[in-house]
Amino acid sequence: MSLSAYLILAAVLFLLGAFGLMERRNMVGLLISIELMLNSASINFMAFNHFLYPGTVTGQIMTLFVIGLAAAEATLFLAIVFAVYRHYRSINVENVDHLRG
């Protein structure tokens, strides 16, 4: 595969994630959309590292950073989803109109 093929794949994943982020009303769907966008960034890091700087590991380190960030983000977001569900009995973002401590 060429660099352009990886970039097209990453662009398609990013656009699918952005579309899901705008269209989904379910909190879990929003989380999945954000994960798609982070995975597209990881594909870009790995593709640029492989084709432009083949001897370095900078892209791989950035990808590991993105994976760690995605894991932390998923953990926090799921905790928020559980708290919202416990309070509102729904995870639809349109039903959550006010947040109090």
C-alpha positions in Angstrom: 0.0 0.0 0.0 1.1 3.5 -0.7 1.1 6.5 1.6 -2.0 8.0 -0.1 -3.9 4.8 0.5 -3.3 5.1 4.2 -4.2 8.7 4.2 -7.4 8.0 2.4 -8.3 5.3 4.9 -7.5 7.6 7.8 -9.6 10.4 6.2 -12.6 8.0 5.8 -12.3 6.9 9.4 -12.1 10.4 10.6 -15.1 11.5 8.5 -17.1 8.6 9.8 -16.2 9.5 13.4 -17.1 13.2 12.8 -20.4 12.2 11.2 -21.2 9.9 14.1 -20.2 12.6 16.6 -22.7 15.0 15.0 -25.5 12.5 14.4 -25.5 10.2 17.4 -27.6 11.0 20.4 -26.5 7.9 22.4 -23.5 8.5 24.7 -21.9 5.1 23.8 -22.2 6.0 20.1 -20.4 9.3 20.8 -17.6 7.4 22.5 -17.3 5.0 19.5 -17.2 8.0 17.1 -14.4 9.6 19.2 -12.5 6.4 19.1 -12.7 6.2 15.3 -11.3 9.7 15.1 -8.4 8.8 17.4 -7.7 5.6 15.4 -7.5 7.7 12.2 -4.9 9.9 13.8 -2.9 6.8 14.8 -3.0 5.5 11.3 -1.7 8.8 10.1 1.2 8.7 12.6 2.1 5.2 11.6 1.9 5.9 7.9 4.0 9.1 8.0 6.5 7.3 10.2 6.8 4.4 7.8 7.0 6.3 4.6 8.8 9.5 5.6 11.1 8.5 8.5 11.5 4.7 8.3 14.4 4.4 10.7 12.7 6.3 13.6 10.1 5.2 16.1 8.4 8.6 16.6 5.2 7.6 15.0 5.0 4.4 17.0 5.5 6.4 20.2 2.8 8.8 19.3 0.5 5.9 18.5 1.1 4.4 21.9 0.4 7.8 23.4 -2.9 7.9 21.5 -3.8 4.4 22.6 -3.2 5.3 26.2 -5.2 8.5 25.8 -8.1 6.6 24.2 -8.1 4.1 27.1 -8.2 6.8 29.7 -10.9 8.7 27.7 -13.0 5.6 27.4 -12.7 4.9 31.2 -13.7 8.4 32.2 -16.5 8.6 29.6 -18.0 5.3 30.6 -18.0 6.4 34.3 -19.8 9.5 33.2 -22.3 7.4 31.2 -23.0 5.2 34.2 -23.5 8.3 36.4 -25.8 9.9 33.9 -27.8 6.7 33.5 -28.2 6.3 37.2 -29.6 9.8 37.5 -31.7 10.1 34.3 -32.4 6.4 33.4 -31.3 7.2 29.9 -28.0 7.8 28.0 -29.6 10.0 25.3 -27.8 13.3 25.3 -31.0 15.2 24.6 -32.5 14.0 27.8 -29.6 15.4 29.8 -30.5 19.1 29.9 -28.9 20.1 33.2 -26.0 18.9 35.3 -25.7 19.5 39.0 -23.1 18.2 41.5 
